[in-house]
């Protein structure tokens, strides 16, 4: 199931134990959108930096599919090692 809230709401009414999760594409899209919102108030975040951050999260999600904590650990590690 994707991030379509109408579909989720209808399915949740049939299956109350249902939990909403996002696939990798929606996670990355929402992450990128959030970065661009941050950029509105912080002009130091260039498009190159935003693309690099998105790439780090993409690599982390690809390498750690299914393990939530390792995804963020690796994303942070990639960011720290690059500096």
N, C-alpha and C positions, 0 to 999 in steps of 0.2 A: 504494500500500500504506500502511496506517495504522500505528500503533504497536503492533499486535497481535503479540506476540513469538512466539506459536505459529505463526501464518501465516508470519512471517518465517523462522523456523527450518526449517519444511518447504520453503519456496521456496529457501532457501539450500542445502539438501541437494541440490536438483535443479540449481541454478544457482550454483556457488561464487563467481562474479564479482559476484553481486548485492550492492548496497550499500543499507543502510537509510537512508531519509530520512523526515522528518515533514512532514505538510501543515501549513498555517498554523493550522488549528484545534487540532491537537495541540500545536504549538509554544506557542501562546498559553495553552492549558490548563495545560501543564506549567510555563510561566513563572509563571502566576498561582498555581499550587499551591506553587511554590518561594517566591514572595513571602509567602504566608501562613505558611509554615514559618519564614521569617526573622522574621515578625511575632511569633511565639511568644516569641522572646528579645529583641526590640526593639519595645517598646510605642509608640515614637514614630511607627512606621509605622501611620498610621490607615487605615481602609478607603478614605477619599477619596484618600489618597496612592497606595495600591495600585491603585485603579481608574485613576488618572491614569497611573501607570507602564504599566499594561496597555494603555491607550489609545495611549500613545506608541509602544509596540512594535507594536501593531496598525497604526497609520498607517505606520510605517517598513516593515513587511513588505508592506503594500499598495502603497506607492509604489515599492518596489525589488524586486518579485517576480523571483526568479531571480538576484539579485546579492547574495551573502552578505555581503560587506564593507560595501556601501552600507547595508544594513539596520541594522547596528549603529552605523555612523557617523551616520545620520540619527536613530536613537533617542537617542543621546547628545546630538546637537545639539538635539533637541526638549527634552530635559531641562534642558540648560544655558540655552537661550533663555527658558524659562519662569521661571527664577529671576530 
